[in-house]
Protein backbone atom coordinates (compact mmCIF):
# COMPACT_ATOMS: atom_id res chain seq x y z
CA UNK A 1 0.00 0.00 0.00
CA UNK A 2 1.42 3.36 -1.00
CA UNK A 3 2.13 6.20 1.41
CA UNK A 4 -0.53 8.24 -0.38
CA UNK A 5 -3.12 5.62 0.44
CA UNK A 6 -2.03 5.44 4.04
CA UNK A 7 -2.18 9.18 4.59
CA UNK A 8 -5.07 10.08 2.28
CA UNK A 9 -8.50 11.33 3.31
CA UNK A 10 -9.98 7.83 3.53
CA UNK A 11 -7.50 6.87 6.26
CA UNK A 12 -8.06 10.10 8.21
CA UNK A 13 -11.73 10.48 9.13
CA UNK A 14 -11.05 13.86 10.78
CA UNK A 15 -10.31 15.30 7.32
CA UNK A 16 -13.72 14.14 6.08
CA UNK A 17 -15.85 14.44 9.18
CA UNK A 18 -14.02 16.96 11.38
CA UNK A 19 -15.36 20.07 9.60
CA UNK A 20 -18.85 18.54 9.43
CA UNK A 21 -18.87 17.85 13.16
CA UNK A 22 -17.65 21.35 13.94
CA UNK A 23 -20.27 22.89 11.69
CA UNK A 24 -23.00 20.77 13.29
CA UNK A 25 -21.86 21.80 16.76
CA UNK A 26 -22.06 25.44 15.74
CA UNK A 27 -25.48 25.07 14.17
CA UNK A 28 -27.31 22.70 16.47
CA UNK A 29 -25.71 22.66 19.93
CA UNK A 30 -28.20 25.16 21.34
CA UNK A 31 -31.06 23.14 19.88
CA UNK A 32 -29.62 20.07 21.58
CA UNK A 33 -29.55 21.98 24.88
CA UNK A 34 -33.21 22.92 24.31
CA UNK A 35 -34.20 19.31 23.64
CA UNK A 36 -32.27 18.05 26.69
CA UNK A 37 -33.82 20.73 28.88
CA UNK A 38 -37.28 19.84 27.55
CA UNK A 39 -36.72 16.14 28.34
CA UNK A 40 -35.41 16.91 31.84
CA UNK A 41 -38.50 18.98 32.65
CA UNK A 42 -40.71 16.23 31.17
CA UNK A 43 -39.12 13.67 33.52
CA UNK A 44 -39.01 15.87 36.62
CA UNK A 45 -42.33 17.73 36.36
CA UNK A 46 -45.49 15.64 36.03
CA UNK A 47 -47.67 18.23 34.26
CA UNK A 48 -45.00 19.55 31.91
CA UNK A 49 -45.65 17.21 28.98
CA UNK A 50 -49.46 17.47 29.03
CA UNK A 51 -51.15 18.87 25.88
CA UNK A 52 -52.60 21.71 27.95
CA UNK A 53 -49.18 22.78 29.18
CA UNK A 54 -47.67 22.60 25.69
CA UNK A 55 -50.41 24.98 24.54
CA UNK A 56 -49.69 27.16 27.57
CA UNK A 57 -46.05 27.43 26.51
CA UNK A 58 -47.12 28.41 22.99
CA UNK A 59 -49.42 31.07 24.41
CA UNK A 60 -46.81 32.35 26.86
CA UNK A 61 -44.14 32.85 24.21
CA UNK A 62 -46.44 34.37 21.59
CA UNK A 63 -45.86 38.05 22.39
CA UNK A 64 -42.17 37.44 23.12
CA UNK A 65 -41.71 35.75 19.75
CA UNK A 66 -43.40 38.63 17.94
CA UNK A 67 -41.14 41.16 19.68
CA UNK A 68 -38.11 39.01 18.91
CA UNK A 69 -39.10 38.66 15.24
CA UNK A 70 -39.09 42.44 14.94
CA UNK A 71 -35.76 42.74 16.74
CA UNK A 72 -34.29 40.24 14.27
CA UNK A 73 -34.61 42.85 11.52
CA UNK A 74 -32.70 45.33 13.65
CA UNK A 75 -29.94 42.91 14.58
CA UNK A 76 -29.60 41.77 10.96
CA UNK A 77 -28.95 45.40 10.00
CA UNK A 78 -26.63 45.83 12.99
CA UNK A 79 -29.06 48.11 14.84
CA UNK A 80 -30.25 47.53 18.41
CA UNK A 81 -33.64 48.83 19.57
CA UNK A 82 -33.83 49.26 23.34
CA UNK A 83 -37.24 50.92 23.18
CA UNK A 84 -39.24 47.85 22.17
CA UNK A 85 -40.37 47.00 25.70
CA UNK A 86 -41.79 50.48 26.14
CA UNK A 87 -43.34 50.38 22.65
CA UNK A 88 -45.11 47.20 23.80
CA UNK A 89 -46.38 49.17 26.79
CA UNK A 90 -47.43 52.09 24.58
CA UNK A 91 -49.77 49.98 22.46
CA UNK A 92 -50.82 48.09 25.58
CA UNK A 93 -52.34 51.24 27.08
CA UNK A 94 -53.21 53.26 23.96
CA UNK A 95 -55.48 50.66 22.36
CA UNK A 96 -57.43 49.84 25.58
CA UNK A 97 -57.68 53.56 26.39
CA UNK A 98 -59.25 54.28 23.01
CA UNK A 99 -61.59 51.31 23.31
CA UNK A 100 -62.96 52.33 26.71
CA UNK A 101 -63.57 55.80 25.27
CA UNK A 102 -65.83 54.27 22.63
CA UNK A 103 -63.49 54.19 19.63
CA UNK A 104 -64.30 51.36 17.21
CA UNK A 105 -62.01 48.34 17.44
CA UNK A 106 -60.55 48.62 13.90
CA UNK A 107 -59.70 52.28 14.45
CA UNK A 108 -58.13 51.55 17.84
CA UNK A 109 -55.99 48.81 16.31
CA UNK A 110 -54.91 51.12 13.50
CA UNK A 111 -54.03 53.78 16.08
CA UNK A 112 -51.78 51.26 17.82
CA UNK A 113 -50.00 50.49 14.55
CA UNK A 114 -49.74 54.20 13.83
CA UNK A 115 -48.10 54.78 17.19
CA UNK A 116 -45.56 52.08 16.37
CA UNK A 117 -44.87 53.68 13.02
CA UNK A 118 -44.26 57.06 14.69
CA UNK A 119 -41.93 55.57 17.31
CA UNK A 120 -40.01 53.65 14.64
CA UNK A 121 -39.75 56.74 12.44
CA UNK A 122 -38.41 58.81 15.34
CA UNK A 123 -35.82 56.15 16.15
CA UNK A 124 -34.87 55.88 12.49
CA UNK A 125 -34.50 59.64 12.14
CA UNK A 126 -32.32 59.93 15.22
CA UNK A 127 -30.07 57.12 14.01
CA UNK A 128 -29.82 57.74 10.26
CA UNK A 129 -30.28 61.52 10.03
CA UNK A 130 -28.95 62.88 13.31
CA UNK A 131 -26.28 60.20 13.57
CA UNK A 132 -26.94 59.00 17.13
CA UNK A 133 -25.99 55.31 17.64
CA UNK A 134 -29.12 53.16 17.84
CA UNK A 135 -28.15 51.89 21.29
CA UNK A 136 -28.27 55.44 22.70
CA UNK A 137 -31.13 56.79 20.58
CA UNK A 138 -33.52 53.97 21.43
CA UNK A 139 -32.50 54.01 25.08
CA UNK A 140 -33.58 57.66 25.18
CA UNK A 141 -36.84 57.13 23.30
CA UNK A 142 -37.60 54.18 25.55
CA UNK A 143 -37.25 56.43 28.57
CA UNK A 144 -39.60 58.96 26.95
CA UNK A 145 -42.14 56.26 26.15
CA UNK A 146 -41.99 55.02 29.74
CA UNK A 147 -43.11 58.45 30.90
CA UNK A 148 -45.71 58.79 28.15
CA UNK A 149 -47.29 55.45 29.05
CA UNK A 150 -47.83 56.52 32.65
CA UNK A 151 -48.89 60.02 31.59
CA UNK A 152 -51.67 58.66 29.36
CA UNK A 153 -53.14 56.57 32.16
CA UNK A 154 -52.37 58.82 35.13
CA UNK A 155 -50.22 56.01 36.51
CA UNK A 156 -53.19 53.66 36.76
CA UNK A 157 -54.10 50.48 34.93
CA UNK A 158 -57.07 50.45 32.56
CA UNK A 159 -59.66 47.91 33.68
CA UNK A 160 -63.11 47.06 32.35
CA UNK A 161 -65.03 48.24 29.33
CA UNK A 162 -62.98 46.31 26.77
CA UNK A 163 -65.09 44.73 23.99
CA UNK A 164 -65.31 40.96 23.74
CA UNK A 165 -63.95 41.02 20.20
CA UNK A 166 -60.74 42.59 21.46
CA UNK A 167 -60.41 40.24 24.42
CA UNK A 168 -60.86 37.29 22.06
CA UNK A 169 -57.63 38.26 20.31
CA UNK A 170 -55.68 37.51 23.48
CA UNK A 171 -57.87 34.97 25.25
CA UNK A 172 -59.80 33.14 22.55
CA UNK A 173 -59.17 29.70 21.08
CA UNK A 174 -59.75 28.09 17.70
CA UNK A 175 -60.11 24.31 17.73
CA UNK A 176 -58.62 24.34 21.23
CA UNK A 177 -55.51 26.25 20.13
CA UNK A 178 -54.96 29.75 21.54
CA UNK A 179 -55.52 32.54 19.02
CA UNK A 180 -52.23 34.04 20.20
CA UNK A 181 -50.40 31.00 18.83
CA UNK A 182 -51.81 31.73 15.37
CA UNK A 183 -50.68 35.35 15.60
CA UNK A 184 -47.22 34.14 16.62
CA UNK A 185 -46.97 31.70 13.70
CA UNK A 186 -48.22 34.35 11.28
CA UNK A 187 -45.62 36.85 12.53
CA UNK A 188 -42.81 34.28 12.26
CA UNK A 189 -43.92 33.20 8.77
CA UNK A 190 -44.17 36.79 7.56
CA UNK A 191 -40.82 37.81 9.04
CA UNK A 192 -39.13 34.67 7.69
CA UNK A 193 -40.50 35.22 4.19
CA UNK A 194 -39.42 38.87 4.13
CA UNK A 195 -35.95 38.15 5.48
CA UNK A 196 -35.20 35.01 3.49
CA UNK A 197 -37.16 35.36 0.24
CA UNK A 198 -37.28 39.04 -0.66
CA UNK A 199 -34.82 41.65 -1.90
CA UNK A 200 -35.65 43.73 1.17
CA UNK A 201 -34.39 40.97 3.45
CA UNK A 202 -31.26 40.38 1.41
CA UNK A 203 -30.44 44.08 1.53
CA UNK A 204 -31.02 44.16 5.30
CA UNK A 205 -28.46 41.36 5.66
CA UNK A 206 -26.12 43.13 3.25
CA UNK A 207 -26.27 46.33 5.28
CA UNK A 208 -25.61 44.41 8.48
CA UNK A 209 -22.76 42.45 6.93
CA UNK A 210 -20.78 45.36 5.51
CA UNK A 211 -22.31 48.80 5.16
CA UNK A 212 -19.54 50.20 2.93
CA UNK A 213 -19.69 47.24 0.56
CA UNK A 214 -23.48 47.45 0.44
CA UNK A 215 -23.34 51.16 -0.33
CA UNK A 216 -20.80 50.63 -3.11
CA UNK A 217 -23.15 47.99 -4.54
CA UNK A 218 -25.93 50.56 -4.81
CA UNK A 219 -27.88 49.65 -1.66
CA UNK A 220 -29.41 52.69 0.03
CA UNK A 221 -27.94 51.92 3.44
CA UNK A 222 -29.75 54.65 5.38
CA UNK A 223 -33.10 53.55 4.03
CA UNK A 224 -32.65 49.95 5.13
CA UNK A 225 -31.22 50.88 8.53
CA UNK A 226 -34.26 53.09 9.06
CA UNK A 227 -36.63 50.39 7.83
CA UNK A 228 -35.17 47.84 10.26
CA UNK A 229 -35.90 50.13 13.22
CA UNK A 230 -39.42 50.86 12.01
CA UNK A 231 -40.12 47.13 11.71
CA UNK A 232 -38.87 46.63 15.29
CA UNK A 233 -41.44 49.13 16.58
CA UNK A 234 -44.29 47.79 14.45
CA UNK A 235 -43.83 44.25 15.71
CA UNK A 236 -43.55 45.59 19.27
CA UNK A 237 -46.88 47.43 19.13
CA UNK A 238 -48.58 44.35 17.69
CA UNK A 239 -47.27 42.38 20.67
CA UNK A 240 -48.42 45.14 23.04
CA UNK A 241 -51.91 45.17 21.56
CA UNK A 242 -52.19 41.40 22.01
CA UNK A 243 -50.69 41.56 25.50
CA UNK A 244 -53.38 43.96 26.72
CA UNK A 245 -56.04 41.70 25.18
CA UNK A 246 -54.46 38.74 26.97
CA UNK A 247 -54.37 40.54 30.33
CA UNK A 248 -57.81 42.07 29.86
CA UNK A 249 -56.39 45.43 30.94
CA UNK A 250 -53.93 48.13 29.96
CA UNK A 251 -50.83 48.08 32.19
CA UNK A 252 -48.34 50.96 31.65
CA UNK A 253 -45.34 48.87 32.71
CA UNK A 254 -46.45 45.48 31.35
CA UNK A 255 -44.05 45.56 28.41
CA UNK A 256 -40.81 46.23 30.29
CA UNK A 257 -39.79 42.58 30.60
CA UNK A 258 -40.06 42.12 26.84
CA UNK A 259 -36.94 44.20 26.30
CA UNK A 260 -34.40 41.92 27.98
CA UNK A 261 -36.22 38.70 27.10
CA UNK A 262 -36.67 39.91 23.52
CA UNK A 263 -32.97 40.65 23.18
CA UNK A 264 -32.20 37.27 24.71
CA UNK A 265 -34.30 35.46 22.10
CA UNK A 266 -32.23 37.02 19.31
CA UNK A 267 -28.92 36.41 21.12
CA UNK A 268 -29.79 32.75 21.62
CA UNK A 269 -31.04 32.48 18.05
CA UNK A 270 -27.71 33.78 16.79
CA UNK A 271 -25.98 30.73 18.25
CA UNK A 272 -27.85 28.32 15.97
CA UNK A 273 -28.72 27.60 12.33
CA UNK A 274 -26.43 30.36 10.96
CA UNK A 275 -24.18 31.11 13.96
CA UNK A 276 -23.33 34.77 14.32
CA UNK A 277 -26.29 35.88 12.18
CA UNK A 278 -29.73 36.92 13.36
CA UNK A 279 -32.39 34.69 11.76
CA UNK A 280 -36.14 34.55 12.30
CA UNK A 281 -36.20 30.79 12.91
CA UNK A 282 -33.29 31.13 15.32
CA UNK A 283 -35.21 33.81 17.21
CA UNK A 284 -38.28 31.57 17.36
CA UNK A 285 -36.25 28.78 18.92
CA UNK A 286 -34.69 31.35 21.25
CA UNK A 287 -38.16 32.35 22.43
CA UNK A 288 -39.07 28.68 22.85
CA UNK A 289 -35.85 28.22 24.83
CA UNK A 290 -36.83 30.97 27.27
CA UNK A 291 -40.45 29.80 27.37
CA UNK A 292 -39.49 26.25 28.31
CA UNK A 293 -37.21 27.54 31.08
CA UNK A 294 -39.87 29.84 32.52
CA UNK A 295 -42.64 27.28 32.31
CA UNK A 296 -40.60 24.39 33.71
CA UNK A 297 -39.29 26.38 36.65
CA UNK A 298 -42.76 27.77 37.38
CA UNK A 299 -44.21 24.26 37.51
CA UNK A 300 -41.39 23.25 39.86
CA UNK A 301 -42.49 26.04 42.18
CA UNK A 302 -39.21 27.92 42.13
CA UNK A 303 -39.16 31.49 43.42
CA UNK A 304 -38.88 34.24 40.83
CA UNK A 305 -35.36 35.25 41.84
CA UNK A 306 -34.18 31.65 41.63
CA UNK A 307 -35.73 31.41 38.17
CA UNK A 308 -33.79 34.49 37.07
CA UNK A 309 -30.51 32.97 38.26
CA UNK A 310 -31.15 29.60 36.61
CA UNK A 311 -32.35 31.18 33.38
CA UNK A 312 -29.29 33.41 33.20
CA UNK A 313 -26.91 30.51 33.78
CA UNK A 314 -28.57 28.32 31.15
CA UNK A 315 -28.51 31.12 28.59
CA UNK A 316 -24.81 31.77 29.28
CA UNK A 317 -23.98 28.08 28.88
CA UNK A 318 -25.94 27.84 25.63
CA UNK A 319 -24.23 30.88 24.12
CA UNK A 320 -20.78 29.86 25.40
CA UNK A 321 -20.97 26.51 23.60
CA UNK A 322 -20.95 28.23 20.23
CA UNK A 323 -19.16 31.50 20.98
CA UNK A 324 -15.94 29.54 21.60
CA UNK A 325 -16.02 28.20 18.06
CA UNK A 326 -17.60 31.02 16.07
CA UNK A 327 -17.63 34.79 16.25
CA UNK A 328 -20.98 36.32 17.20
CA UNK A 329 -21.18 39.57 15.26
CA UNK A 330 -23.80 41.34 17.32
CA UNK A 331 -23.37 45.04 16.60
Beta strands, then each sheet from edge to edge (+ up, - down):
strand 1: 158-159
strand 2: 173-174
strand 3: 177-178
strand 4: 249-250
sheet 1: 1+ 4-
sheet 2: 2+ 3-
end
